[in-house]
Amino acid sequence: MGTLWSQERPPEEGQQPPEPSRWWTAARRLLTAVLLLGLFLGSSVLLVYILRSCGPRPCEVPACWHLLDHYLASGNSSVAPCTDFFSFACGKAEGASSSFQALAEENKSRLRGILEAPGSWHLGFGEEKAFQFYNSCMDTGAIEAAGAGPLRQVIEELGGWPISSNWTSLDFNRTLRLLMSQYGHFPFFRTYLGPHPTPPHMPVIQIDQPEFDIPLKQEQEQKTYAQILREYLTYLNQLGILLGGDPSKVQEHAYLSISITSRLFQFLRPLGQQRAQGHLFQIVTIDQLQEVAPAIDWFSCLQATFTPMSLSPSQAVVVHDLDYLKNMSQLVEEEALRHRDFLQSHMIFGLVGTLSPALDSEFQKARQELIRQLRKLTERPPMPAPPRWMTCVEETGAFFEPTLAALFIHEAFSLSTQSAAMDLFTAIKDAFVARLRRLPWLDEETRRKAQDRVTQLQVKMGAPEWAMEPALARQEYDDVHLGPSFLQSFLSGVRSRRARTVQRSLQPSAHHRWQVPPWEVRAYYSDSDHVVVFPAGLLQPPFFHPAYPRAVNFGAAGSIMAHELLHIFHQLLRPGGCPACDTRALQGALLCLEHLYAAFSLPGGASFNGSHTLLENTADVGALAIALQAYNRRLLWHRGETTMPNLGLSPQQLFFRSYAQVMCRELSAQDSQDTHSPPALRVHGPLSNTPAFARHFHCPHGALLNPSRRCQLW
């Protein structure tokens, strides 16, 4: 028997195997070699394919090529990113006031395309009115032919004007009531419907300080203050002369109108002072308000303004500065006794300014020259007059918002875009919740409440519910009467919009009432409804597109979403806002951030108030950290990342570039009242606090954006 390993008998010693056996052995060896070589080559090809599939591929859809053009036009790659990333991303973007402003103008251009192509839409009666109103606004020939005639007719309805026509000395409160209810003009105070300061935050009448037509500020130098008043005096003189007034009489009335404005301004209390005194608002009845400020017939003025709301003398209203109203009332009483005709002139001057968008070119030129001179005096960059189409788009949008909202959403915000944006927000929110678990200064109870608050947050993405429903979005606008002049159409729109706002407030609503139209670019958090809102106008290129590389969407739109989330917890960062927290650790982190931002200098030696911008700085720093964490988590669980072609940036570098792109803005355009830091600091502050930025851009230790110390807040 053979062995266990073989049952064949080996050939006898010296015996050669047959010829076919030798041939088969050689063939088998050759076949084995060929198979091994093929396996090696196939594995190599497969490995290369896998590596290419796992690595970032260039995004070559049209949206990415457009974005590439945008980035190349704004960036300056010759600047070292580790020392001045703002210029690296935005160095050539000085032609636009801001990335947000550029996007807002793009959205208006899209609305223009809708309004100028009515044949592309199936129009109902209400939509036809919107298109007709826009065409009437664009018909400058008819507006010029009418001249000042329609405005003089309005003034006659108000009792005339002592400097340009016969004046019927009407009762002051009757004129004020007409101005408020029929013309949307509030010369001495503002009144509007806003959420009640306490739950359940139902709409309530609010009475606030007026919005002055001129940029007066409490801290303004006396010389600048006087120059501003002189420019405004010149403007009022032009208005009076355009309306046929005698120049000497116009000068006298314009001067006294300026005097009234200046005295009213002195009565104002800055918001910071009101907050420090704990008097942000007071709730009083209309009767109580009448006792404090008796010069105004509050009940009749408010009832006329907020019809069809039914008011009573015991109706509660929210007053934002009762002392101002008291002083304003005393001033009105004095002027009514001594110079009732001057009081009338003051109200007419203000009305003409309010109606300026609907007037002929002479009034437009006077207004534009005023704006140009005031911007020069306040050291703000010149702002060119908007083209006529943009003004008409804005006015049509204001008066026909429901209709234009539905058309804009249909054009610019598909369901797939909404779904992609919601997916991005979910990733940002999940990263934020995970980050809350690791904050060293939060105590466990506050941490749990914070996580619950984020979980309970509502999010509105794109547009109000009714804009998504064509049947609900269509409005008949029976109360809008077009003609005989554009000014009359404009005023009819003012009244219709006010009536619609009041009517909406009377209806119970389970939904948040949007504060911005869908085409706007302002995201916001509403504390009263605990809802965060991202309008469709913001979720557009170059901030967001479903086909963009994830790095772009997370860096741009994702950081904006995270910023709004952090607004929910601003109260925790204020003194005494989190008594159970580790106050020492929290204050140390805040102080660290102040020092971090103070290390940066601004071009031209410009200064900024770091304590004034601290809360927004914390939101900027936290937003970048949260968006980066969300992006890294998405890369971990999802393959197939893409990057921008021909830009030479890795996905992580592209993330930071996209974040900075959101902040692009002229450095000189900073408003002293802005609670955000200047744009360069909004880029450099968060980036310098992010170790991953220095790592991915290979910044040497000690470089401006790779400091030795960083702050741990969010």
Secondary structure, 3 states (H helix, E strand, C coil): CCCCCCCCCCCCCCCCCCHHHHHHHHHHHHHHHHHHHHHHHHHHHHHHHHHHHHCCEECCCHHHHHHHHHHHHHCCCCCCCCCCHHHHHHCCCCCCCEHHHHHHHHHHHHHHHHHCCHHHCCCCHHHHHHHHHHHHHHCHHHHHHHCCHHHHHHHHHCCCCCCCCCCCCCCHHHHHHHHHHHCCCCCCCEEEEEECCCCCCCEEEEEECCCCCCCCCCCCCHHHHHHHHHHHHHHHHHHHHHCCCCHHHHHHHHHHHHHHHHHHHHHCCCHHHHHHCCCCCEEEEHHHHHHHCCCCCHHHHHHHHCCCCCCCCCCEEEECCHHHHHHHHHHHHHHHHHCHHHHHHHHHHHHHHHCHHHCCHHHHHHHHHHHHHHHHHCCCCCCCCCCHHHHHHHHHHHHCHHHHHHHHHHHHCCHHHHHHHHHHHHHHHHHHHHHHCCCCCCCHHHHHHHHHHHHHCEEEEECCHHHHCHHHHCCCCCCCCCCCCHHHHHHHHHHHHHHHHHHHHHCCCCCCCCCCCCCCCCCEEECCCCEEEEECCCCCCCCCCCCCCHHHHHHHHHHHHHHHHHHHHHHHHCCCCCCCCCHHHHHHHHHHHHHHHHCCCCHHHCCCCCCCCHHHHHHHHHHHHHHHHHHHHHHHHCCCCEECCCCCCCHHHHHHHHHHHHCCECHHHCCCCCCCCCHHHHHHHHHHCCHHHHHHCCCCCCCCCCCCCCCCCC
